[in-house]
Amino acid sequence: MTTSSTSGTRDWHVYEIAIRAACFWRPAHDSPQPITAKALAGNALRNTKSTWPASRRQAFANLIATPFDRAVEETDTELRIRGPLRWRVGSVLADAAACRPWPGLPARGLRVLGITDCDADGILLVERPTTDSTT
């Protein structure tokens, strides 16, 4: 037996997440504070590090009748980098070797915009630093 749905999906897990997100978003969307994609994931998925792939974005947008990028505010994670890395977007250059203490660069922006040049031998990643940023 085949069934049809106006959602056009066979994977209801995507819509389960979208319904949870819509339940959080609907009462809060008129607030003066914009709702962030991270807050939406934290409340709907109980995980602020969850991503919003295209299928989730579309299912959510279908339910609330608003495009995802207009319904929530997306912020990029700041990476504080020091060392042999240069990132150029047009005429703007960020040189992590020359900046003190370090430049704060957008994580997604580094991947999708401009030209990144790095000849580092390794990377040290520190998540949630609690020390003074000037040391």
NORCOR-V129095 format. One record per residue. RES is the residue in one small letter. PSI is psi as a letter, one per 20 degrees, with the letter a starting at -180 (999 if undefined). D_LAST is the distance of its C-alpha to the last C-alpha in Angstrom with 2 decimals. Layout:
# NORCOR-V129095
res:RES psi:PSI d_last:D_LAST
res:RES psi:PSI d_last:D_LAST
This chain:
# NORCOR-V129095
res:m psi:p d_last:66.53
res:t psi:q d_last:64.09
res:t psi:q d_last:62.43
res:s psi:q d_last:60.85
res:s psi:q d_last:58.07
res:t psi:i d_last:57.02
res:s psi:h d_last:53.40
res:g psi:k d_last:54.26
res:t psi:q d_last:52.15
res:r psi:i d_last:53.07
res:d psi:n d_last:49.69
res:w psi:i d_last:49.57
res:h psi:h d_last:46.20
res:v psi:g d_last:44.61
res:y psi:h d_last:46.69
res:e psi:g d_last:45.92
res:i psi:g d_last:42.24
res:a psi:h d_last:43.24
res:i psi:g d_last:45.48
res:r psi:g d_last:42.76
res:a psi:g d_last:40.43
res:a psi:h d_last:43.29
res:c psi:h d_last:44.04
res:f psi:g d_last:40.54
res:w psi:g d_last:40.40
res:r psi:g d_last:43.88
res:p psi:i d_last:43.55
res:a psi:i d_last:40.02
res:h psi:i d_last:40.45
res:d psi:i d_last:41.95
res:s psi:q d_last:39.02
res:p psi:h d_last:37.15
res:q psi:p d_last:33.88
res:p psi:q d_last:33.91
res:i psi:p d_last:33.89
res:t psi:q d_last:31.18
res:a psi:h d_last:32.06
res:k psi:g d_last:29.42
res:a psi:h d_last:31.08
res:l psi:g d_last:34.46
res:a psi:g d_last:33.56
res:g psi:g d_last:32.18
res:n psi:h d_last:35.41
res:a psi:h d_last:37.90
res:l psi:i d_last:36.54
res:r psi:k d_last:34.44
res:n psi:o d_last:31.58
res:t psi:i d_last:29.00
res:k psi:j d_last:28.15
res:s psi:q d_last:31.80
res:t psi:r d_last:32.60
res:w psi:n d_last:35.40
res:p psi:r d_last:37.48
res:a psi:g d_last:40.35
res:s psi:g d_last:42.95
res:r psi:g d_last:41.08
res:r psi:g d_last:40.35
res:q psi:g d_last:44.02
res:a psi:g d_last:45.42
res:f psi:g d_last:43.32
res:a psi:h d_last:44.33
res:n psi:g d_last:47.96
res:l psi:h d_last:47.96
res:i psi:i d_last:46.49
res:a psi:k d_last:48.17
res:t psi:p d_last:45.00
res:p psi:q d_last:42.87
res:f psi:g d_last:39.63
res:d psi:i d_last:37.44
res:r psi:h d_last:39.27
res:a psi:h d_last:39.23
res:v psi:q d_last:35.52
res:e psi:p d_last:32.27
res:e psi:p d_last:30.17
res:t psi:q d_last:26.45
res:d psi:q d_last:24.35
res:t psi:p d_last:21.26
res:e psi:p d_last:18.08
res:l psi:p d_last:16.40
res:r psi:o d_last:12.88
res:i psi:p d_last:13.46
res:r psi:p d_last:12.19
res:g psi:a d_last:14.94
res:p psi:m d_last:18.64
res:l psi:p d_last:19.62
res:r psi:p d_last:21.57
res:w psi:p d_last:23.17
res:r psi:p d_last:26.05
res:v psi:o d_last:28.13
res:g psi:c d_last:30.94
res:s psi:j d_last:29.67
res:v psi:p d_last:26.09
res:l psi:p d_last:23.56
res:a psi:o d_last:19.99
res:d psi:o d_last:18.52
res:a psi:i d_last:15.39
res:a psi:h d_last:15.37
res:a psi:h d_last:15.53
res:c psi:p d_last:13.26
res:r psi:p d_last:9.78
res:p psi:h d_last:7.51
res:w psi:q d_last:10.47
res:p psi:q d_last:13.86
res:g psi:o d_last:15.18
res:l psi:q d_last:18.53
res:p psi:p d_last:21.50
res:a psi:g d_last:22.35
res:r psi:h d_last:26.11
res:g psi:h d_last:25.94
res:l psi:h d_last:24.57
res:r psi:h d_last:27.63
res:v psi:i d_last:30.29
res:l psi:q d_last:29.55
res:g psi:a d_last:29.26
res:i psi:p d_last:28.60
res:t psi:p d_last:25.67
res:d psi:p d_last:25.30
res:c psi:p d_last:23.14
res:d psi:k d_last:23.92
res:a psi:q d_last:21.28
res:d psi:i d_last:22.69
res:g psi:r d_last:20.88
res:i psi:p d_last:18.51
res:l psi:o d_last:15.96
res:l psi:p d_last:16.17
res:v psi:o d_last:14.09
res:e psi:p d_last:16.17
res:r psi:m d_last:15.28
res:p psi:p d_last:11.61
res:t psi:j d_last:11.38
res:t psi:r d_last:7.83
res:d psi:p d_last:5.97
res:s psi:i d_last:5.69
res:t psi:i d_last:3.80
res:t psi:999 d_last:0.00
